[in-house]
Amino acid sequence: MKISIIDPADPRILDYIGLRDHQLRRQRESPGGDLAGVFIAEGALVVERALLAGYRLKSLLIDATRGEPIPAMVPPDVPHYFAGPDVVLEVTGIHLHRGLISVFYRKELPYPEEVLAAARRIVVLENVTNPTNLGVIVRAAAGLGMDGLLLDPRSCDPLYRRSLRVAMGEAFALPHARINRLPMGLDPVRRAGFRIAALTPDATATPIDQIVIPPDEKFAILLGAEGPGLSDAALAAVDERVVIPMQNGVDSLNVGSAAAVAFYALTRR
């Protein structure tokens, strides 16, 4: 359904207002907000992966100068809003470098116990609030064989637009759930029989390549925010602490890079 948009205030595209304002979008898309129950997906690849994962598409906003075809998987009855680059920029606050952006309806999140029941290698995040870092972590987790992701209440949304873009839509393939604030949030992980390790830059921790994980053992790796790292309470609640050994006076890696190294070390065995 092709619809031309010439007015940035057209009420049919209100879903797309202020995409660059992270705080505004978080308020609008959170429970109780006017956009609760939807998320934004940017680019044809992310749209296709959302559709393949069974998410229901609400609408598309397309740069009228886009030369590439609309993904064939897009249902023809979904509104296709075409607007010039100036209108798109005024509405969204961003340049559509991929020429296409969309609104999808969310699915109900599973309980942590559901994610844990089908997993052997789990990522647990505490206070990871940077969407780019989260996107890197999600893509690495999906690509390196992790089975699921658990996020504390302060960590950002895997389906936030920037996170999805960085992760190339891999959040759709990685089961995820919300847990309580740590250390309480680790209770279901422990009840499910997981051994829990915290990744830390502390040089006295066990080098991660020396960790021995029997094939039948369930293992969870806990990651904290860029800079402050894990809370003292979280570190005190784990079974062990592990470190990626560093050289040349470098004390640590970016949390996304560290996550990829850790996932490889934990799954290659």
N, C-alpha and C positions, 0 to 999 in steps of 0.2 A: 504494500500500500504506500505509494509515493506521495509525499505531502511537501509542498514548498513552504518554507518559512522565511519571511522577510522582516518580521518584527521581533527584536530580542526579548520583548515582554510578552510574546505569545504564550498563553497559559499552557499550551500543549507541551512545551519544552521546559517547564519549571523544574522538572527532575534534574536538569543538567546545570542549574545555576551554581556558580561558585565552586567549581571542582578544584580550584587551586587552593582554596581556603580549607586546610585540613581540619581546623577546629569547627568551622561551620558544618562541614560534611559529616564530621563525627557526631555532632549534635543532631543533625537532620536524620541520619541513618541509624542512630541508636534507638533502643526501645523508648517509645513515647514521642519520638521525633516524627515530623511529617513525612519522612521517607523511610520509616522503619519497615524492614522487610524487603529492601532492595539493595543492590550494589551496582557499581559502575564497572564496566569492562571496556578496555581501550584496545583497539586494533583487531584486525580480522582473525589472527591466530587465537587470541584470547577468547574472542566471541565463539569461534568454532569449538574450542576446547570446553567452554562452558556448556554449549549445546550438547556436545558428546557426553558430558557428565550428567545430563538430564536437567539442567537448570532452564527455567522457562523465561523466554525473552519478552520484555515489555515493549521496548522501542529501540530505534537506532537514530542517532544524530550523525549526519554525514556531511562532510565538506563537499559542496556542490562542484568543486573543481577536481575532486578525486577522480583519477583516471582508471583505477582498478575496479573490477567487478565486485559486487556484494557477494559474500560467501554463499555458495549454493545451498548450504544447510539452513539458512535463515528462512523461517516460514514466511510465505508471501503476504499473509494477512496481518503481520506485525507492522505497525506504523514505521515508515522510513521517512524521517524528517530531513529534507535537504535544505541547507542554508549556506550562504556565502561565507568565506573565511572571516570577514569582519563581524558578521552576526555571531558566528560560532565563538569567536574570541570574546566578544562582549558578554555572551551568556555564560560561558564556561570559565573564562579567565586563562585558558591555555590554548596554545596552537596545536591543532590536531595533526601532528606529524604523520600519523598513520591514517589520517583522513576519515576515521570512523570511530564512534564511541557509542556505548549502548547501556541500557538499563536492564538488569535481570532481577527476577524475584529470588529471594534467598530460600534455601531449604532449612528445615529445623535442624539445629546442631545436635549431634548425638551426645549421649552422656559419656563421660570419660571411661566408664566401665566398658562401654561398647567398643571404643577404639582400642582399649587395652586387650580385650578378649581376642582380637584378631591380629595381635602384634607380638613381635619378639624384640624389635629394636625401636625404642621410643625417644623422641626429643621432647624435653620439657623446658619451657621458656619462662623466665622471671623478668618482668619490667623491660622487655624489649619493645621500645616505643618508636623506634625509627622504622618507617615503612620500607625504606630501601634495604636496610639490614635484614628485615624480616623476609623480604622477597628473595634475597640471596640465600638465606637459611632454608626457606621452603624449597627452592629449586635444587639446592644441594641435597637436601634430605630425600626428595623424590628421586633424584638422579643417582644417588649413591646407596640406595637400598634401605633407607629407614622406613618404618611401617606406619608411623603416625606422629602426630604433633599435639602436645597439650600446652595451653597458654594460660598464664595467671590473669587475673582481672585487669592488670595494668598494661599488659602487652597489647600491641596494636592488632588490628583485624587483618587476617590473611586475605580477606576479600576486599580490602581497601584498594582503590584504583592503582596507586603507585606500587603497592606490594604485588598486586596481580601482574602489572606490566613487567616488573623486574623478574618475577618468578616465571614469566611466560605462561601464566595460567596453570602452573603445576599444582597450585593449591587445590584445584578441583580433583586431582588424583591422589592427594595426600590426606587421609582422614584426620580431622582435627576436632578438638573439643576444648571447652573452658573448664578450668579447675579453680578451686578456692585459692586464696592468697597463701603463699608458702610460709611456713612449712606444712600447714594443714593440707594444702593441695596435693602433697605427696602421698597422703594416706591411701587413696585408691590405687596408686602405682605400687605401693608396698603390698597392699592386700592382694593384688593380682600376681604377686610373686616376682616382681622385678628387682634386680640388683640395681642400685642407684648410685651413679657417679657424678660428681660436679667437675666441670671444666674450669680451671683456675690458672692464672699466670704465676702462681706461687711455685718457685723453683724447687721447693721441698716436696711437692706432690709427686706421685708416681708418673713417670713418663708414659704417655698414652700408648706408645708402641710396645710397652712391656706388659700391658694388661692382658691377662689370659681369660678368655670367655669360652667356656665349654659350649659346644654346638646347641645343646638343648636349654641353655640358660637364657632367661629374659633379661634384657639390659636396657637401662634408661640413662641418657646423658642429659645433664642439666646445664643450661647456658643462661648467663645473665646479660645485663645491659652493657652497651659500649661505655667504657669509662669506669663507672662504679662497680661493675661486675655483680656477682651474686651477693645477696644479703648474708649477714652473719648467721641469721636463723636458718637460712637455706643450707649453707655450708655445714652447719652443725647437724643437719638432719639426714645427710647422705651417708652411704656406706663407705665411700672412699673419694678422694680427690685426685684428679689426673691433670697433667700439664703437657702442653706441646713444647718440647725443648727448643729454646731459641738460641741464636748465635749473634755475634757481632754487636753485642750490647743492646739489641732490640728486646724490649721487655715482653711484648705481646703482639698478637695479630688483631686486625679488625674482627669483630665477632662473626661476621659472615664468612670470612676466610678461615677463621679458627674452626667454625662449625664444619666446613667442607673437609678440612684435614681430619677432624675428629670422626666424622661419619665414615670416611674412607678407612681409617684405622680400625674402626669398630666392625665394619661389614666385610672387609676383605678376607677375614678369616672364616 
